[in-house]
Amino acid sequence: MHHYIIQYTNRPLGESGEPCKSEYDFSSACNTCGTGAVLTGNLRVKGFSKIKKDFFETLDGDYIISKRLYGKIRDSFKGFTLLNVIDMRNKVLVDYYHLTAKNVLPRFQQKSNGFVIEKQCHDCKRNGYFNHAIIGDIKQNIPTIVSPLNFIYKKCDFESIENSMILETWECAGLSNKIAKGNFVIRYARPWIIVNQQIRDLFDQEKISNIEYENVLIE
């Protein structure tokens, strides 16, 4: 079974998570930065009233899918469940679901590449991962080049969760701040989301746009 890192390629839409007062469990999170905080219950969001997409990413790094797309997944794969998102008034937004995973992969292999590490928490070393990019120059018509992510795992890493259709990485993209201070707001770095071949095939079948897939190498 092939697996793919998914990334949204368009402008993020709406807010979610920490700025919307979502609740998190910190029992397995880093005491210093908060990386590894687990959302409890429904994801709280705002700014969704004019969004009409089957798949998008919020400004805070959460993936959202439409009721239509969720229905297609449920029709194809019995037992697949996601939670609706809710607004700031605790109203369930029936047209949107939070695309998230229940299972976390172990660390990827050291020879994985396509990313850089900046300002990483010295205690947990789970955050501070960023896609590696060579910035271009618009005036000289030189495009920005983003390196493909190349995450490498051992076959045994997938054996206990081989039937999982959606997974998340142990490593988290971006920075985390458990306490707001100065110019830094409270934020918890998000893991990359990995989907299996079945989900990719369904997304392709439904012509889901603004999504990029990058192969996960399993040795």
TAWOCOR-V227300 format. One record per backbone hydrogen bond with DSSP energy under -0.5 kcal/mol. CO is the residue of the C=O (numbers start at 0). NH is the residue of the N-H. If there is no record, write none. Layout:
CO NH
CO NH
This chain:
1 196
2 215
3 194
4 213
5 192
6 211
13 58
14 45
15 18
16 19
16 21
17 20
22 39
23 25
24 37
25 28
29 33
33 36
34 29
36 38
37 24
38 40
42 85
43 16
45 14
47 50
53 65
55 63
56 12
57 60
61 57
62 98
63 55
64 96
65 69
66 70
67 71
68 72
69 73
70 74
71 75
72 76
76 79
82 97
84 92
85 44
86 89
90 86
91 93
92 84
92 95
94 66
95 84
96 64
96 98
97 99
98 62
102 167
105 169
108 111
112 149
113 131
115 129
120 124
125 171
127 117
128 173
129 115
131 146
132 134
133 144
136 141
137 140
140 142
141 136
143 145
144 133
144 146
149 112
150 216
151 108
152 218
153 156
154 157
154 158
155 158
155 159
157 160
158 161
160 163
164 195
165 101
165 102
166 193
167 104
170 191
171 128
172 189
173 127
176 186
180 183
182 184
183 180
186 176
189 172
191 168
192 5
193 166
194 3
195 199
196 200
197 201
198 202
199 203
200 204
201 205
202 207
203 206
209 8
211 6
213 4
214 216
215 217
216 152
216 218
